[in-house]
Every structure is written in C-alpha cells, then in structure tokens.
Amino acid sequence: MTEPSTPDDAFHVFDTTLRDGAQREGINLTVADKLTIAQHLDDSGVGFIEGGWPGANPRDTEFFARAKQEITFRHAQLVAFGATRRPGGKASDDLQVQALLASGAPVITLVAKSHDRHVELALRTTREENLEMVRDTVSHLVAQGRRVFVDCEHFFDGYRADPAYAKSVVRTAAEAGADVVVLCDTNGGMLPAQIQSTVAAVITDTGARLGIHAHDDTGCAIANTLAAVDAGATHVQCTANGYGERAGNANLFPVVAALELKYGKRVLPEGALREMTRVSHAIAEVVNLAPSTHQPYVGLSAFAHKAGLHASAIKVDPDLYQHIDPDLVGNRIRMLVSDMAGRASIELKGKELGVDLGGDRELIGRVVDRVKARELKGYTYEAADASFELLLREEVEGRARRYFRVESWRAIIEDRPDGTHDSEATVKLWAKGERIVATAEGNGLVNALDEAARGGLERIYPQLAKLKLVDYKVRILEGKHGTSSTTRVLISTSDSEGEWSTVGVAENVIAASWGALKDAYTYALLRAGIEPIE
C-alpha cells in the first residue's frame, strides 16, 4: 500500500460505503466485494475510505489484512472505524482499541456519544466519564502515530437537548488531538437551516475543525451536507449511491459534483470527476442493486430529454436545458423517442445512433408519424434504442433490414402429472435461400423460442452464437376487448461487447416476445456489419 496523492488536506471527501452504506437492507458484502468496491472508490478520487470495524467481526478484520496486501491506493487512505474505550477502563488495555491499531490503517475514526441521554442510557455511565473516554482514546491513538477523526453520534439531537455538553465533547476530542470532529445527524431528522446554524455556532464556540455525516430520513442528506459546508465544515462523509440504513446516507456523487462544479472547490484529483458515472454503476453491480436511473448527475436519465420543446432547444444549445455538460461526470445526453417527440427529437436521436437524417423534413416527418402511430398500438422506444434504430434505418434506406424470413413458429408447454413442465419451440425460417426447421427445449417458452431460432440460424450467421438475453420485461397494457389485453415485451441482449434493447407488442406474451427477439437478432447482425439478404 503506497502513500496516496490527495488534492489538498484542507478539504476531505470521506467515503463510508463499506461500513455505513453496507448497513442498507438488502446489501450483504463479502470480503471480495469490499475489496472490489474499495478499488472503485479509489478510482473516484475520494480521500478516505472507511473499510469497516476491525475486531468487531471476522469479515472486517480480514478485509483490512487483505487490503494491505492486495490494494495499492492511488488517492485514498484506508480508515478503520471503532468506538471509544469502555467506561472505567484504559484505552491502552481496551481490546477493541488494540484491534484498531492492529488493522494497520493509518487513519482511525472513533464514534463517541455527544447526546447526554445516550451517555446515561446507552453507555450507562456519567457525562464526565464519557468525556474521559474520548480524551483517553484519542490521545492514545495519536500517541501511537494514528490520525484520528471523531464521529459525534446523535450530535444535533444532543445539541438541541444540551448544547453546552454537546460542545464539550467536540472540544475534548479536538484538545486530545483529533484532526476532525464530525457532527452526525444520526437519526436523519435535521433540516438544512438547522444544520447550518448549529455548525456555524459550534465552529465559533470551539474552534475545532468540523465535518458532517448526514442521514436521509427527511430527504435532506445532500442539502444538509452542503449546508454544513456553507457554515464552515471542511470534511464530508458520504456513501456511494446514498446507500445506508433506513433511508440511506448523503449520496457521495451529487455531493462531490456540487462541490467541484457548483462551489468551485477542488476536492478530487484531476480527471477523477469523469469517473463518477462509471464508478456509481460499477458499485451498484457489486452490491447487486439496480442503479437508480433518475439519480442526479450519474443516472441513466439524468440528461435524458423527451419533450419535443426541450429537444428543439437542445439542438440550438444543449446548455438551455442542462445545468452542466454531462461529459464532466462521465455521463451523456440521451434523446428519448416517444409520442411526445418532435422533429428535433428524432433528428438528435438519429445523430446519437449514427444515422444522418440530413435535415430531410419529409423523412423526419414520416419517422415522427410512424413512432406516434406505433406508440398508440403499445410500442415504446424510450428503452428500446435498437428497435428504434431499425425503424429509422428502414425509413432512411426505403426498406427493412432483413436477414431471414419467418415461415412460422410454434411454442408449446407440457404439464406433467408430477407438477413439472417442459417447454418446446419449433421455428421454420428462410435464410440465404435455405429453409431452416429447428426445434429446441428451454426453461420457458421464450427461452425455447430463442434457442430454436438461434440454433437454426447460427450455421448461416455464426455471429448469433454469442448472444445472451440479459433482461426480460413484460407489461400488460390496458385491455380493449373484455379479457383481451395488449402485451408489451422489452428484451435486453448482449454479445459480450455491448448491450441493446428491443421491443415487441402483440395480444399475447409469446408473440410479443417473438417480435422483440427478431429485432434483437436483426440488430446483432447489423452491428456485426452483415449485409442483409434483401
């Protein structure tokens, strides 16, 4: 583990995804997961990565041992989390404090009680002993060559109950050698004005360097964090994608983007801000939670434009409907095609897909009309770029891209007496003058259809062999004839080099799926540069 480079110690970006973020319901990280996330966080340029509580559980102890051997941090310092010593003891004898030192982490964060009721009811000790626990633990760790941050748990609630005692905890920690004292809105109940006035008062009264740790129970964690910065805090604690217990923590990505792009503070190394979108999505993959498409700055929809009015303005100047250039955070503009689309939306979407419409008003008008007509039937192209590109190319080229012709298909399911089911599909196709009949079984009717169709076509189009269906969504649209309803299917397909989505609509789910599958195969062959048969 080498000494990392940081922009400036005057302002800290501190990430606690591996500890506080991991407390979110549904997140269960292995040591390997934590090591992977730590590397992504280092890529994001944060200055500090809180890895967990060594000594509290074997997983976190193993993480620190392996991180020392397996990760070379370029930007971040690894932080171990723990508590002040137990009441009535000595920090030098406390086993939990010894585990913090044994972790080898150069920085240690201590959680300390700053709410008088928590001191008396949770710690079951006196207010004076709590202050001595803070003083003894901080000074002992500093004497052992560690940099120490102190998290004042429930600080804002404690300050409201007894401001003098809450400030005495801050003052004690700073005088004992803590570099930063972090004020924690542990219950997440504060609002920005309360945060700002309290932080300003504590800085004035104690002279300590302060940080902020905000939870999102009022939906204000990001705003509360920035309010603390406005009041003079120079250390922000956040989690990737806002992961955390209950409603989560302050989201790392909007906070650092605001600091860099709105406040003009250099808090990340050069070029790190452009890694933000990639890192956000990569961490979401590791924790196995779908990325929030509407997350500020890094969400798939953060710079997506649907209304025709917006598209017309963006065609003139993208800044008219965007607060920043998405490239600054590694994101991109997306034009959504829907029944709300106007000519500008279609033209910009064509440009995005690499299809030059050449300003042809008649052509663009035909595409707009066709999109609106198909959306009336249940199609949607917002999440099916591949199907839209095929439609667009058909209008531009005056013919549909066709690599095969369908004679017929059939899918059946056999229900056995023992409760098991078998799915089987048969497809009859024509490709390059050859009739193909293929049958396959699958773990469902759609899977069987896919296996049969691709199995039959692979000899002629070997490019289809590497396709994989990665997502499948079904939506039943409003019924029009009694129990009869229109079904829309969206399928995402990958060829290991990229991923695309296609849409199919029909009165039953299998026929709709077949329509989406046909588009997926056609788009795959288009990507591969194969010439159509007609």
ROTOR-346733 format. One record per residue (C-alpha): x, y, z; residue number from 1. Coordinates in Angstrom, 3 decimals, decimal comma. Layout:
N
X / Y / Z / resi
X / Y / Z / NUM
...
//
This chain:
534
X / Y / Z / resi
0,000 / 0,000 / 0,000 / 1
1,709 / 3,185 / -1,202 / 2
1,191 / 6,735 / 0,049 / 3
-1,754 / 8,106 / -1,960 / 4
-1,974 / 11,503 / -3,560 / 5
-4,736 / 13,902 / -2,475 / 6
-5,666 / 17,295 / -3,912 / 7
-5,429 / 19,191 / -0,648 / 8
-5,806 / 18,286 / 3,020 / 9
-7,794 / 21,487 / 3,529 / 10
-10,967 / 19,671 / 2,446 / 11
-11,801 / 15,977 / 2,936 / 12
-14,081 / 13,717 / 0,926 / 13
-14,623 / 10,718 / 3,188 / 14
-16,493 / 7,629 / 1,959 / 15
-18,186 / 5,206 / 4,334 / 16
-19,898 / 2,871 / 1,847 / 17
-18,072 / -0,193 / 3,180 / 18
-19,290 / 0,432 / 6,718 / 19
-22,353 / 2,666 / 6,939 / 20
-23,516 / 2,007 / 3,379 / 21
-23,309 / -1,749 / 3,938 / 22
-25,998 / -1,422 / 6,619 / 23
-28,636 / -0,869 / 3,925 / 24
-31,313 / -3,535 / 3,831 / 25
-30,521 / -5,969 / 1,017 / 26
-26,762 / -5,354 / 0,924 / 27
-24,554 / -8,214 / 2,132 / 28
-20,914 / -7,737 / 1,176 / 29
-18,259 / -10,422 / 1,115 / 30
-14,609 / -9,552 / 1,686 / 31
-14,047 / -9,853 / -2,065 / 32
-16,949 / -7,431 / -2,658 / 33
-15,443 / -4,936 / -0,234 / 34
-12,034 / -5,121 / -1,892 / 35
-13,598 / -4,523 / -5,311 / 36
-15,654 / -1,566 / -4,069 / 37
-12,593 / -0,071 / -2,359 / 38
-10,754 / -0,090 / -5,676 / 39
-13,679 / 1,610 / -7,426 / 40
-13,856 / 4,228 / -4,679 / 41
-10,161 / 4,914 / -5,036 / 42
-10,750 / 5,457 / -8,756 / 43
-13,425 / 8,018 / -7,846 / 44
-10,757 / 10,095 / -6,119 / 45
-12,091 / 10,166 / -2,561 / 46
-9,506 / 10,975 / 0,080 / 47
-10,597 / 8,459 / 2,712 / 48
-12,277 / 5,040 / 2,546 / 49
-13,733 / 3,727 / 5,788 / 50
-13,356 / -0,027 / 5,491 / 51
-15,275 / -1,278 / 8,500 / 52
-14,825 / -2,157 / 12,165 / 53
-11,822 / -4,462 / 12,657 / 54
-12,194 / -6,688 / 15,676 / 55
-15,984 / -6,388 / 15,649 / 56
-16,401 / -9,196 / 13,094 / 57
-14,046 / -11,573 / 11,239 / 58
-15,017 / -10,217 / 7,816 / 59
-13,834 / -6,680 / 8,540 / 60
-10,671 / -7,925 / 10,213 / 61
-9,894 / -9,997 / 7,103 / 62
-10,670 / -7,052 / 4,840 / 63
-8,013 / -4,853 / 6,441 / 64
-5,459 / -7,661 / 6,352 / 65
-6,080 / -8,335 / 2,655 / 66
-6,363 / -4,670 / 1,670 / 67
-2,811 / -4,077 / 2,881 / 68
-1,571 / -6,846 / 0,605 / 69
-3,887 / -6,597 / -2,399 / 70
-4,695 / -2,912 / -2,995 / 71
-2,355 / -0,119 / -3,983 / 72
-4,331 / 3,030 / -3,303 / 73
-3,630 / 5,898 / -5,707 / 74
-5,745 / 8,531 / -3,999 / 75
-7,382 / 7,306 / -0,803 / 76
-6,233 / 6,440 / 2,697 / 77
-7,830 / 3,454 / 4,404 / 78
-9,756 / 4,197 / 7,602 / 79
-10,649 / 1,829 / 10,435 / 80
-13,798 / 2,503 / 12,445 / 81
-14,288 / 1,798 / 16,130 / 82
-15,546 / 3,185 / 19,411 / 83
-14,010 / 4,947 / 22,360 / 84
-12,810 / 2,695 / 25,157 / 85
-15,221 / 1,153 / 27,621 / 86
-16,253 / 3,053 / 30,765 / 87
-13,932 / 2,595 / 33,735 / 88
-11,007 / 1,182 / 31,754 / 89
-7,922 / 2,431 / 29,941 / 90
-7,568 / 2,860 / 26,201 / 91
-4,198 / 1,102 / 26,226 / 92
-5,836 / -2,032 / 27,681 / 93
-9,028 / -1,987 / 25,612 / 94
-9,156 / -4,953 / 23,226 / 95
-11,299 / -3,101 / 20,690 / 96
-8,825 / -0,196 / 20,618 / 97
-5,980 / -2,680 / 20,189 / 98
-7,806 / -4,197 / 17,196 / 99
-7,976 / -0,756 / 15,579 / 100
-4,216 / -0,409 / 15,864 / 101
-3,654 / -3,973 / 14,658 / 102
-5,609 / -3,230 / 11,472 / 103
-2,661 / -1,167 / 10,243 / 104
-4,980 / 1,585 / 8,990 / 105
-3,220 / 4,967 / 9,050 / 106
-6,467 / 6,749 / 9,964 / 107
-8,969 / 5,793 / 12,664 / 108
-12,496 / 7,090 / 13,129 / 109
-13,902 / 6,832 / 16,645 / 110
-17,598 / 7,052 / 17,352 / 111
-18,329 / 8,950 / 20,551 / 112
-21,533 / 9,815 / 22,373 / 113
-22,439 / 13,504 / 22,324 / 114
-26,076 / 13,296 / 23,445 / 115
-26,369 / 13,294 / 27,255 / 116
-29,286 / 10,842 / 27,265 / 117
-27,307 / 8,342 / 25,157 / 118
-24,394 / 8,661 / 27,580 / 119
-26,589 / 7,884 / 30,562 / 120
-28,984 / 5,338 / 28,999 / 121
-26,892 / 3,538 / 26,342 / 122
-23,383 / 3,724 / 27,824 / 123
-24,703 / 3,692 / 31,402 / 124
-22,015 / 5,998 / 32,593 / 125
-21,604 / 9,605 / 33,659 / 126
-21,172 / 12,614 / 31,443 / 127
-17,724 / 13,227 / 32,928 / 128
-16,590 / 9,636 / 32,287 / 129
-17,769 / 9,876 / 28,689 / 130
-15,521 / 12,905 / 28,186 / 131
-12,613 / 10,991 / 29,731 / 132
-13,276 / 8,052 / 27,388 / 133
-12,995 / 10,410 / 24,418 / 134
-9,848 / 12,108 / 25,761 / 135
-8,078 / 8,870 / 26,697 / 136
-8,850 / 7,002 / 23,460 / 137
-7,984 / 9,853 / 21,098 / 138
-4,727 / 10,724 / 22,861 / 139
-3,667 / 7,047 / 23,000 / 140
-4,222 / 6,505 / 19,266 / 141
-2,476 / 9,763 / 18,382 / 142
0,476 / 8,726 / 20,544 / 143
0,613 / 5,506 / 18,501 / 144
1,050 / 7,536 / 15,310 / 145
-2,517 / 7,352 / 14,034 / 146
-4,535 / 10,191 / 12,559 / 147
-7,857 / 10,341 / 14,383 / 148
-11,292 / 11,578 / 13,371 / 149
-14,113 / 11,569 / 15,936 / 150
-17,747 / 10,989 / 14,909 / 151
-20,054 / 12,659 / 17,439 / 152
-23,062 / 10,383 / 17,263 / 153
-26,538 / 11,983 / 17,547 / 154
-24,814 / 15,352 / 17,784 / 155
-27,635 / 17,564 / 16,510 / 156
-30,249 / 15,969 / 18,763 / 157
-27,798 / 16,225 / 21,660 / 158
-27,069 / 19,850 / 20,854 / 159
-30,767 / 20,638 / 20,920 / 160
-31,105 / 18,941 / 24,336 / 161
-27,942 / 20,331 / 25,949 / 162
-25,738 / 22,470 / 23,702 / 163
-23,086 / 23,032 / 26,350 / 164
-22,452 / 19,299 / 26,843 / 165
-22,510 / 18,508 / 23,128 / 166
-19,896 / 21,209 / 22,539 / 167
-17,800 / 19,903 / 25,430 / 168
-17,468 / 16,561 / 23,608 / 169
-16,266 / 18,380 / 20,476 / 170
-13,814 / 20,472 / 22,475 / 171
-12,474 / 17,442 / 24,361 / 172
-11,873 / 15,477 / 21,151 / 173
-10,069 / 18,378 / 19,481 / 174
-7,894 / 19,118 / 22,510 / 175
-6,935 / 15,413 / 22,743 / 176
-5,578 / 15,526 / 19,174 / 177
-8,460 / 14,638 / 16,850 / 178
-7,834 / 16,202 / 13,437 / 179
-11,541 / 16,468 / 12,623 / 180
-14,648 / 16,254 / 14,783 / 181
-17,595 / 15,084 / 12,705 / 182
-21,106 / 16,181 / 13,653 / 183
-23,518 / 13,342 / 12,905 / 184
-27,225 / 13,649 / 12,164 / 185
-27,589 / 10,015 / 13,114 / 186
-31,387 / 9,949 / 13,075 / 187
-31,524 / 11,995 / 9,864 / 188
-34,143 / 14,339 / 11,255 / 189
-32,498 / 17,707 / 10,691 / 190
-33,207 / 20,325 / 8,012 / 191
-30,614 / 22,484 / 6,208 / 192
-31,233 / 25,695 / 8,198 / 193
-30,819 / 23,785 / 11,483 / 194
-27,615 / 22,157 / 10,266 / 195
-26,122 / 25,421 / 9,047 / 196
-26,836 / 27,422 / 12,214 / 197
-25,574 / 24,641 / 14,517 / 198
-22,344 / 24,031 / 12,611 / 199
-21,589 / 27,762 / 12,495 / 200
-22,185 / 28,093 / 16,237 / 201
-20,009 / 25,087 / 17,122 / 202
-17,120 / 26,333 / 14,980 / 203
-17,318 / 29,747 / 16,660 / 204
-17,555 / 28,337 / 20,181 / 205
-14,978 / 25,510 / 19,948 / 206
-12,571 / 26,455 / 17,170 / 207
-12,470 / 22,781 / 16,145 / 208
-12,216 / 21,567 / 12,558 / 209
-15,639 / 20,097 / 11,804 / 210
-17,068 / 17,522 / 9,448 / 211
-20,609 / 16,440 / 8,645 / 212
-22,258 / 12,997 / 8,485 / 213
-25,894 / 13,201 / 7,355 / 214
-28,606 / 10,584 / 7,005 / 215
-31,509 / 10,988 / 4,595 / 216
-34,595 / 10,371 / 6,720 / 217
-36,032 / 13,785 / 5,785 / 218
-34,762 / 13,559 / 2,200 / 219
-32,274 / 16,331 / 3,014 / 220
-28,953 / 14,498 / 3,463 / 221
-27,290 / 16,087 / 0,416 / 222
-28,692 / 19,534 / 1,213 / 223
-27,720 / 19,158 / 4,881 / 224
-24,175 / 18,204 / 3,898 / 225
-23,825 / 21,259 / 1,664 / 226
-25,396 / 23,463 / 4,344 / 227
-22,700 / 22,306 / 6,754 / 228
-20,048 / 23,198 / 4,172 / 229
-21,634 / 26,642 / 3,830 / 230
-21,261 / 27,029 / 7,597 / 231
-17,576 / 26,069 / 7,560 / 232
-17,340 / 22,259 / 7,664 / 233
-14,319 / 21,016 / 5,705 / 234
-14,922 / 17,258 / 5,869 / 235
-17,923 / 15,471 / 4,285 / 236
-18,849 / 11,840 / 4,949 / 237
-20,948 / 10,153 / 2,255 / 238
-21,753 / 6,791 / 0,694 / 239
-21,827 / 5,677 / -2,936 / 240
-25,346 / 5,993 / -4,400 / 241
-26,611 / 7,088 / -0,977 / 242
-26,569 / 3,528 / 0,412 / 243
-27,181 / 3,274 / 4,127 / 244
-29,525 / 2,218 / 6,882 / 245
-33,216 / 3,180 / 6,672 / 246
-33,495 / 5,953 / 4,041 / 247
-29,755 / 6,000 / 3,429 / 248
-26,887 / 8,481 / 3,747 / 249
-25,766 / 11,574 / 1,891 / 250
-25,031 / 10,450 / -1,671 / 251
-21,336 / 10,779 / -2,498 / 252
-21,770 / 11,608 / -6,175 / 253
-24,125 / 14,622 / -6,028 / 254
-22,172 / 15,987 / -3,068 / 255
-18,753 / 15,919 / -4,745 / 256
-20,200 / 17,081 / -8,068 / 257
-21,786 / 20,063 / -6,329 / 258
-18,547 / 20,862 / -4,512 / 259
-16,496 / 20,719 / -7,708 / 260
-18,920 / 22,146 / -10,256 / 261
-21,114 / 24,479 / -8,197 / 262
-18,807 / 25,586 / -5,376 / 263
-15,640 / 25,543 / -7,449 / 264
-13,756 / 23,547 / -4,804 / 265
-11,054 / 21,159 / -5,987 / 266
-11,833 / 18,155 / -3,816 / 267
-10,899 / 15,346 / -6,236 / 268
-7,704 / 14,619 / -8,191 / 269
-7,538 / 15,834 / -11,778 / 270
-9,797 / 13,782 / -14,073 / 271
-11,485 / 11,819 / -11,274 / 272
-14,847 / 13,554 / -11,676 / 273
-15,291 / 11,937 / -15,108 / 274
-15,114 / 8,511 / -13,443 / 275
-18,211 / 9,274 / -11,379 / 276
-20,890 / 7,659 / -13,560 / 277
-18,823 / 4,541 / -14,236 / 278
-17,959 / 4,104 / -10,546 / 279
-21,583 / 4,584 / -9,462 / 280
-22,809 / 1,876 / -11,826 / 281
-19,891 / -0,464 / -11,067 / 282
-20,585 / -0,341 / -7,321 / 283
-24,298 / -0,937 / -7,960 / 284
-23,338 / -4,098 / -9,850 / 285
-21,188 / -5,341 / -6,959 / 286
-23,937 / -4,838 / -4,361 / 287
-26,455 / -6,355 / -6,814 / 288
-28,872 / -3,424 / -6,766 / 289
-30,175 / -1,881 / -9,973 / 290
-28,721 / 1,630 / -10,395 / 291
-31,265 / 4,398 / -9,870 / 292
-31,953 / 5,689 / -13,366 / 293
-33,042 / 9,082 / -12,021 / 294
-30,094 / 9,669 / -9,709 / 295
-28,662 / 13,195 / -10,141 / 296
-25,521 / 13,517 / -12,278 / 297
-24,904 / 9,768 / -12,794 / 298
-28,352 / 8,295 / -13,505 / 299
-29,184 / 6,986 / -16,959 / 300
-31,982 / 9,562 / -17,154 / 301
-30,071 / 12,452 / -15,587 / 302
-29,546 / 14,041 / -19,005 / 303
-32,392 / 12,363 / -20,923 / 304
-34,786 / 14,593 / -22,856 / 305
-38,225 / 13,555 / -24,009 / 306
-40,329 / 16,613 / -24,781 / 307
-40,108 / 17,996 / -28,295 / 308
-39,726 / 21,533 / -26,909 / 309
-36,629 / 20,505 / -24,972 / 310
-35,147 / 18,773 / -27,992 / 311
-35,646 / 21,845 / -30,182 / 312
-33,790 / 23,985 / -27,665 / 313
-31,004 / 21,445 / -27,176 / 314
-30,461 / 21,318 / -30,916 / 315
-29,632 / 25,045 / -30,726 / 316
-27,650 / 24,905 / -27,462 / 317
-27,511 / 21,901 / -25,071 / 318
-26,986 / 24,239 / -22,107 / 319
-30,511 / 25,606 / -22,479 / 320
-31,978 / 22,530 / -20,760 / 321
-28,978 / 21,134 / -18,862 / 322
-27,336 / 22,513 / -15,744 / 323
-23,910 / 21,035 / -16,648 / 324
-22,195 / 19,282 / -19,530 / 325
-22,827 / 15,570 / -18,743 / 326
-19,367 / 14,674 / -20,010 / 327
-17,924 / 16,365 / -16,912 / 328
-19,245 / 13,498 / -14,778 / 329
-18,829 / 10,744 / -17,366 / 330
-22,484 / 10,747 / -18,414 / 331
-24,100 / 11,639 / -21,746 / 332
-27,123 / 13,253 / -23,310 / 333
-29,901 / 10,839 / -24,282 / 334
-32,768 / 11,760 / -26,553 / 335
-35,913 / 9,764 / -25,818 / 336
-38,236 / 8,876 / -28,658 / 337
-41,918 / 8,738 / -27,774 / 338
-45,298 / 10,046 / -28,869 / 339
-44,153 / 13,373 / -27,378 / 340
-41,259 / 13,504 / -29,833 / 341
-40,968 / 16,327 / -32,328 / 342
-38,760 / 16,702 / -35,368 / 343
-35,798 / 17,900 / -33,314 / 344
-36,004 / 14,846 / -31,016 / 345
-35,903 / 12,488 / -33,992 / 346
-33,055 / 14,329 / -35,683 / 347
-30,949 / 14,416 / -32,499 / 348
-31,704 / 10,757 / -31,741 / 349
-30,639 / 9,809 / -35,265 / 350
-27,379 / 11,658 / -34,754 / 351
-26,864 / 9,860 / -31,439 / 352
-27,372 / 6,482 / -33,190 / 353
-25,120 / 7,385 / -36,106 / 354
-27,947 / 7,746 / -38,649 / 355
-27,722 / 11,015 / -40,578 / 356
-31,159 / 12,338 / -41,474 / 357
-29,616 / 15,227 / -43,374 / 358
-32,279 / 17,687 / -42,253 / 359
-34,790 / 15,994 / -44,584 / 360
-38,065 / 17,393 / -43,247 / 361
-40,240 / 14,929 / -45,164 / 362
-38,221 / 11,956 / -43,914 / 363
-38,195 / 13,209 / -40,337 / 364
-41,934 / 13,835 / -40,527 / 365
-42,543 / 10,237 / -41,657 / 366
-40,495 / 8,923 / -38,734 / 367
-42,367 / 11,112 / -36,247 / 368
-45,736 / 9,961 / -37,601 / 369
-44,700 / 6,327 / -37,560 / 370
-43,418 / 6,500 / -33,996 / 371
-46,639 / 8,112 / -32,795 / 372
-48,770 / 5,547 / -34,659 / 373
-46,830 / 2,616 / -33,215 / 374
-46,933 / 4,015 / -29,702 / 375
-50,721 / 4,114 / -29,996 / 376
-50,530 / 0,353 / -30,532 / 377
-48,442 / -0,108 / -27,376 / 378
-44,858 / 0,178 / -28,603 / 379
-42,357 / 2,261 / -26,656 / 380
-38,957 / 3,307 / -27,934 / 381
-37,661 / 5,131 / -24,853 / 382
-35,989 / 1,957 / -23,614 / 383
-35,651 / 0,176 / -26,967 / 384
-32,999 / 2,047 / -28,927 / 385
-32,196 / -0,967 / -31,105 / 386
-35,790 / -1,330 / -32,330 / 387
-35,944 / 2,403 / -32,990 / 388
-32,704 / 2,344 / -34,977 / 389
-34,105 / -0,452 / -37,153 / 390
-37,246 / 1,609 / -37,755 / 391
-35,160 / 4,686 / -38,522 / 392
-32,906 / 2,855 / -40,984 / 393
-35,936 / 1,364 / -42,697 / 394
-37,273 / 4,851 / -43,406 / 395
-33,853 / 6,192 / -44,471 / 396
-32,996 / 3,223 / -46,698 / 397
-36,517 / 2,669 / -48,011 / 398
-36,607 / -0,995 / -46,962 / 399
-36,465 / -3,083 / -43,817 / 400
-33,229 / -4,743 / -42,823 / 401
-33,947 / -8,426 / -43,398 / 402
-31,523 / -11,268 / -42,786 / 403
-34,094 / -14,058 / -42,616 / 404
-37,758 / -14,638 / -43,349 / 405
-40,143 / -16,310 / -40,923 / 406
-42,383 / -19,038 / -42,298 / 407
-43,912 / -19,989 / -38,967 / 408
-43,151 / -20,634 / -35,308 / 409
-44,783 / -22,623 / -32,538 / 410
-44,207 / -22,815 / -28,791 / 411
-45,859 / -25,372 / -26,517 / 412
-45,705 / -26,244 / -22,848 / 413
-46,339 / -29,735 / -21,467 / 414
-47,817 / -30,008 / -17,986 / 415
-46,906 / -33,345 / -16,400 / 416
-48,769 / -35,179 / -13,615 / 417
-45,824 / -34,743 / -11,239 / 418
-46,136 / -30,952 / -11,467 / 419
-43,122 / -30,391 / -13,735 / 420
-43,287 / -28,596 / -17,072 / 421
-41,476 / -28,886 / -20,364 / 422
-41,260 / -26,040 / -22,878 / 423
-40,590 / -26,699 / -26,542 / 424
-40,482 / -24,465 / -29,613 / 425
-40,228 / -25,066 / -33,349 / 426
-39,335 / -22,366 / -35,865 / 427
-39,379 / -22,512 / -39,660 / 428
-37,212 / -19,862 / -41,326 / 429
-35,672 / -18,981 / -44,664 / 430
-32,161 / -17,503 / -44,877 / 431
-29,975 / -17,089 / -47,955 / 432
-32,291 / -19,339 / -49,981 / 433
-32,214 / -22,141 / -47,448 / 434
-35,206 / -23,428 / -45,471 / 435
-34,412 / -23,968 / -41,804 / 436
-36,516 / -26,031 / -39,409 / 437
-35,264 / -26,068 / -35,829 / 438
-36,698 / -27,368 / -32,562 / 439
-35,393 / -26,752 / -29,034 / 440
-36,385 / -27,140 / -25,411 / 441
-35,956 / -24,438 / -22,824 / 442
-36,680 / -23,436 / -19,247 / 443
-39,644 / -21,437 / -20,542 / 444
-41,406 / -20,736 / -23,798 / 445
-39,379 / -17,624 / -24,622 / 446
-36,109 / -19,370 / -23,845 / 447
-37,169 / -22,314 / -26,029 / 448
-38,030 / -19,953 / -28,904 / 449
-34,684 / -18,214 / -28,575 / 450
-32,776 / -21,493 / -28,502 / 451
-34,621 / -22,841 / -31,546 / 452
-34,297 / -19,680 / -33,657 / 453
-30,655 / -19,002 / -32,899 / 454
-29,789 / -22,685 / -33,097 / 455
-31,241 / -22,794 / -36,597 / 456
-29,619 / -19,546 / -37,774 / 457
-26,164 / -19,943 / -36,228 / 458
-24,824 / -22,108 / -39,082 / 459
-25,554 / -19,310 / -41,543 / 460
-24,907 / -16,450 / -39,100 / 461
-22,304 / -17,644 / -36,558 / 462
-22,327 / -14,138 / -35,039 / 463
-25,572 / -15,064 / -33,269 / 464
-23,908 / -17,807 / -31,235 / 465
-22,508 / -15,373 / -28,672 / 466
-25,806 / -13,613 / -27,961 / 467
-27,214 / -13,754 / -24,465 / 468
-30,557 / -12,495 / -23,174 / 469
-29,721 / -10,398 / -20,102 / 470
-33,105 / -8,905 / -19,198 / 471
-36,759 / -9,541 / -19,968 / 472
-39,664 / -7,292 / -19,002 / 473
-43,374 / -7,788 / -19,632 / 474
-46,093 / -5,199 / -19,265 / 475
-49,782 / -5,888 / -19,763 / 476
-51,363 / -2,809 / -21,307 / 477
-54,986 / -1,757 / -20,966 / 478
-57,474 / -4,322 / -22,229 / 479
-59,805 / -3,324 / -25,050 / 480
-61,949 / -6,384 / -25,697 / 481
-63,101 / -7,987 / -22,481 / 482
-60,271 / -10,037 / -21,050 / 483
-58,093 / -9,450 / -24,124 / 484
-55,140 / -7,139 / -23,462 / 485
-52,152 / -5,892 / -25,396 / 486
-48,804 / -7,135 / -24,113 / 487
-45,506 / -5,294 / -24,462 / 488
-42,178 / -7,075 / -24,042 / 489
-38,765 / -5,440 / -23,690 / 490
-35,719 / -7,669 / -24,144 / 491
-32,106 / -6,709 / -23,459 / 492
-29,473 / -8,665 / -25,365 / 493
-25,692 / -8,739 / -25,102 / 494
-22,935 / -10,005 / -27,386 / 495
-20,214 / -9,568 / -24,708 / 496
-19,110 / -6,320 / -26,369 / 497
-22,303 / -4,321 / -25,923 / 498
-25,929 / -4,452 / -24,867 / 499
-29,110 / -3,328 / -26,648 / 500
-32,857 / -3,416 / -26,076 / 501
-35,722 / -4,314 / -28,392 / 502
-39,495 / -4,176 / -28,086 / 503
-42,357 / -6,389 / -29,254 / 504
-46,117 / -5,867 / -28,948 / 505
-48,920 / -8,393 / -29,505 / 506
-52,069 / -9,743 / -27,920 / 507
-50,152 / -12,500 / -26,142 / 508
-46,820 / -12,535 / -24,380 / 509
-45,168 / -15,170 / -26,587 / 510
-45,968 / -13,364 / -29,837 / 511
-44,739 / -10,084 / -28,326 / 512
-41,557 / -11,833 / -27,186 / 513
-41,004 / -13,263 / -30,666 / 514
-41,219 / -9,754 / -32,128 / 515
-38,599 / -8,473 / -29,706 / 516
-36,355 / -11,490 / -30,379 / 517
-36,479 / -10,940 / -34,152 / 518
-35,386 / -7,329 / -33,686 / 519
-32,599 / -8,460 / -31,348 / 520
-31,169 / -10,873 / -33,956 / 521
-31,505 / -8,317 / -36,748 / 522
-29,736 / -5,636 / -34,720 / 523
-26,947 / -8,061 / -33,773 / 524
-26,256 / -8,777 / -37,440 / 525
-26,410 / -5,070 / -38,268 / 526
-23,812 / -4,424 / -35,514 / 527
-21,646 / -7,159 / -36,975 / 528
-21,671 / -5,445 / -40,389 / 529
-23,507 / -8,275 / -42,166 / 530
-25,234 / -7,327 / -45,392 / 531
-28,984 / -8,044 / -45,435 / 532
-30,366 / -10,631 / -47,867 / 533
-32,830 / -8,170 / -49,455 / 534
//
